[in-house]
């Protein structure tokens, strides 16, 4: 899903952030400077506004907070993948009967 905007100024009005912050985020690669903004990025901008307005996170620390959040989400995905793999292996081990054997030549 895409959110249409005519300019960076329109986007600033929609999310409630100054144009300078949006330009900074575009320079960092957090948002795409194109006329159509993915809804995920729009949600990210609202999250940034909450960090600044509600939690008082300094503008300089926004990049760090977003980076840490992305790493945390990636780790959670990896944990879920590993849990699924472990469950699969445990289920496979119950079905398979292993035989101990020695090899002689």
C-alpha positions in Angstrom: 0.0 0.0 0.0 1.3 3.4 -0.9 0.6 6.8 0.6 0.5 9.5 -2.0 2.0 12.9 -1.3 2.7 15.9 -3.5 5.8 17.1 -1.7 8.0 16.8 1.3 6.0 19.7 2.8 2.7 17.8 2.5 4.2 14.8 4.1 5.5 17.0 6.9 2.0 18.2 7.5 0.6 14.7 7.4 2.9 13.2 10.0 3.6 16.3 12.1 7.4 16.5 11.6 9.4 19.4 10.3 10.6 19.2 6.7 14.3 19.3 7.9 13.8 16.1 9.9 12.1 14.4 6.9 15.0 15.5 4.6 17.5 14.2 7.2 15.6 10.8 7.3 15.5 10.7 3.5 19.3 11.3 3.4 19.8 8.5 5.9 17.7 6.2 3.8 14.8 5.7 6.3 12.3 7.1 3.8 12.3 7.2 0.0 12.2 10.7 -1.5 9.6 9.7 -4.1 6.1 10.9 -4.6 4.7 7.6 -3.3 5.6 6.6 0.2 5.1 3.0 1.3 2.7 2.7 4.2 5.4 1.1 6.3 7.5 4.2 6.0 4.5 6.4 6.8 4.1 4.3 10.0 7.8 4.7 10.7 7.5 8.5 10.5 4.6 8.5 13.0 6.8 6.4 15.3 9.6 9.0 15.0 7.1 11.7 15.8 6.1 9.8 19.0 9.7 9.3 19.9 10.3 13.1 19.7 7.1 14.4 21.1 6.0 11.9 23.7 9.3 10.5 24.9 11.5 13.5 24.3 14.2 11.6 22.4 16.7 14.1 21.0 16.7 14.4 17.3 20.3 13.2 17.1 19.4 9.9 18.8 16.5 9.0 16.5 18.9 7.2 14.1 20.3 5.2 16.9 16.8 4.3 18.3 15.6 3.2 14.8 18.7 1.2 14.2 18.4 -0.6 17.5 14.7 -1.3 16.8 15.4 -2.8 13.4 18.1 -5.0 15.0 15.8 -6.1 17.7 13.1 -7.0 15.2 15.7 -8.9 13.1 16.7 -10.8 16.3 13.1 -11.6 17.1 12.6 -13.0 13.6 15.8 -15.1 14.0 14.6 -16.4 17.3 11.3 -17.4 15.8 13.0 -19.2 12.9 15.3 -21.1 15.3 12.3 -22.1 17.5 10.5 -23.4 14.5 13.6 -25.3 13.4 14.0 -26.8 16.8 10.4 -27.8 17.0 10.8 -29.5 13.6 13.9 -31.3 14.7 12.3 -32.5 17.9 9.3 -33.8 16.0 11.6 -35.5 13.5 13.6 -37.1 16.3 10.4 -38.6 17.8 9.5 -40.3 14.5 13.0 -41.5 13.7 14.6 -44.3 15.6 18.3 -44.1 15.6 20.5 -47.1 15.6 23.9 -47.1 17.1 26.4 -49.0 14.9 30.0 -49.3 14.4 31.8 -49.5 11.1 34.4 -52.2 10.5 36.7 -52.5 7.5 
